[in-house]
């Protein structure tokens, strides 16, 4: 892929997440959809965090997306319950 050649693997994944979800410079990502259409984001982060476990950029994406999801649920007046599994 051209992005990977120019930016490296981590940069290419970051770029594709920006294209897909938008920039997060001005705060959390604002989801434009809900449901199964967002599931591939989980798969992408899960796979690339296995390949790049020390990636600060991808961990920041994960943290920002969790915050965005919490905010979306709070805005919709739904309680949020997050469990972490190891």
N, C-alpha and C positions, 0 to 999 in steps of 0.2 A: 504494500500500500504506500502511496506517495507521502501521506502524513507521517507514517512510521519512518520512512527514509529521512524526512526532514526533521522530525521532532523526537525520534526515538519512540519506543513502545509506550512509555508512560505519557509522553506528550501527545501521542496519537490518540490514546484512549481518552485523555482529558479533552482533546479537541472534539472528538466524536460525542462525548457527553455534553459539551457546550452546544454543539449543533442540535442535538436531540432535545435537550432540556432548557437551553438558554444559559446565558452567563449568570453568575451568582455574585457579581461585583457589588450589586446594590441590595444585598441581603439574601434571604432564602429564595430558593427556586419557587416559582409559582406554578403549580401543576396545572396544565391545560387539559388534562384528561384524568380519568380514574379507572380503576379496574384492571383487567388482565393486560391491557396495553402497556402498563408500567412494569409488568413482571420481568421483561427482558433486562431492565436496569439492574435488578437484583442479580441476575445471572452474570451480566457483564462485570459488575463489581466483585462478585464472588470469585469468578474465574481469574480476573486480573490481580486481585489482591493475593491470590495463591501464588501467582507468578511473580508479583512484585510486593512481597509482604512489608517492606519498609517504605512503601510509597506514601509520603506525606500528602501528596496531591489527591490520591485516591481515597485515603482516609478522611481527608477534608470533604470530598464529595459525599462519602458515606455519612459523616456527621451532619453536613448541610441538608442532605435528603431526609434524614431522620427528623431534624428540626422542622423542615418544610412539611413533612407528613403530620407531625404533631400540631403545627400551626393550622393546617387544613382541617384537621379534626376539631380543633378548638373553635375555629371560625364557623364550622358547621354545627356547633353545640353538641358534639359527641364526645363522650369520655374517652380518654386515651389510656391504654394499658400496654406497656412495653415490657416484654420479658427477654432476657438475654440468655442464650444457650452457648455453652462452650463445647 
